[in-house]
Amino acid sequence: MKILAIESSCDDASASIVEDGVNVLSLETLHQNEKFAKFGGVVPELASRGHVGLVFKAAKEALNKANITANIIDAVAVTFAPGLIGSLLTGLSFAKGFAIARGVPLIAVHHLKGHVASNYIENPKLKPPFLCLVVSGGHTSIFDVKNYNEFKIIGKSIDDAAGEVFDKVARYLEIPYPGGYYLDELANKGNPEAFVLPIPEISEFNFSFSGIKTWSINKIKENLEKSDFERFKLDMCASLRFSVVKYLSKNLISAAKKLGRTNIAIAGGVASNSLLRHVLKSKCELNGINFFCPSPKYCTDNAAMIGIQGFYEFKSGNTAPLDINAYANKKPIPEYIRSAL
């Protein structure tokens, strides 16, 4: 079974051809980073306008790279929630048009379920049940993955996402966009113990990052005019990264121990953070837990993960009606999809 997958939940337009939920025949992701660099972040209206041309271009290139034509595609999978509503609608509209024109089923995929599925691409040994930490600029959640379609959130951020903290602090430190990526690089040159950041203790397995963000921004403002600001910048990056990674790994390992899970995975843009991957791998080895993570190219938003999850949705009979809408967040969502989250 060959699926054309479309992902357009934020600023990246991505298309992929996935075969039988296992083989990624092609992946084409078109970025808009240069457009948003001067703003220091994504502008939703501009992102959705950019997708109008980029989604079609990505799909055409994905077909070319896979060396196949549109008439042998068996289904089209597309992200329908959550994300920037204009961007989602652009990708969803293209997918609907393709499904109608080719007479193939439409599969609606939840973006976070797609991130979890990114782990299956290169890790055939990973099978449910397992825990997965999805951590990005918009989400920080621990999922108990019961099977390929049934997920339960057992921990989440009650305010900001971890990736948002990295991006916002990077902006105040005048680090180029995308801030989280460059902050990770700069952190390698700083002292992770230079500053002790406030880590809140809240309800079990949940997170809170707003205080960490506010403390970091205030600290930056205090040091902006000082002569050693460049040294401070490196130490701030290192200390922030160390604190966030320690917080994430602590809750994830604790959840695995309590639930008796011997397999854990990570996904999302922040899952490419070098320290997070190193720390979790080490902690898992110490605790007899198997650790899985996608390659960095599958951590960021990409259509391959949507195609993989789309395959499992299709196997379970979860095809979507052609009047399905896009949703900026996970509610309201049609019951046949919401019940699986």
Salt bridges, closest charged atoms under 4 A:
GLU7 OE1 - HIS111 ND1 3.31
ASP12 OD1 - HIS31 ND1 3.04
GLU19 OE2 - LYS2 NZ 3.03
GLU28 OE1 - LYS65 NZ 2.53
GLU45 OE2 - ARG49 NE 2.86
ASP144 OD2 - LYS146 NZ 3.30
ASP144 OD1 - ARG261 NH2 3.02
ASP160 OD2 - LYS213 NZ 3.04
GLU164 OE2 - LYS168 NZ 3.14
GLU164 OE2 - LYS213 NZ 3.58
ASP184 OD1 - ARG241 NH1 2.65
GLU204 OE1 - LYS258 NZ 2.92
GLU230 OE1 - LYS233 NZ 3.98
ASP235 OD1 - ARG231 NH2 3.21
ASP301 OD1 - HIS111 NE2 3.17
ASP301 OD1 - HIS115 NE2 3.18
GLU313 OE2 - LYS113 NZ 2.72
GLU335 OE1 - ARG338 NH2 2.64
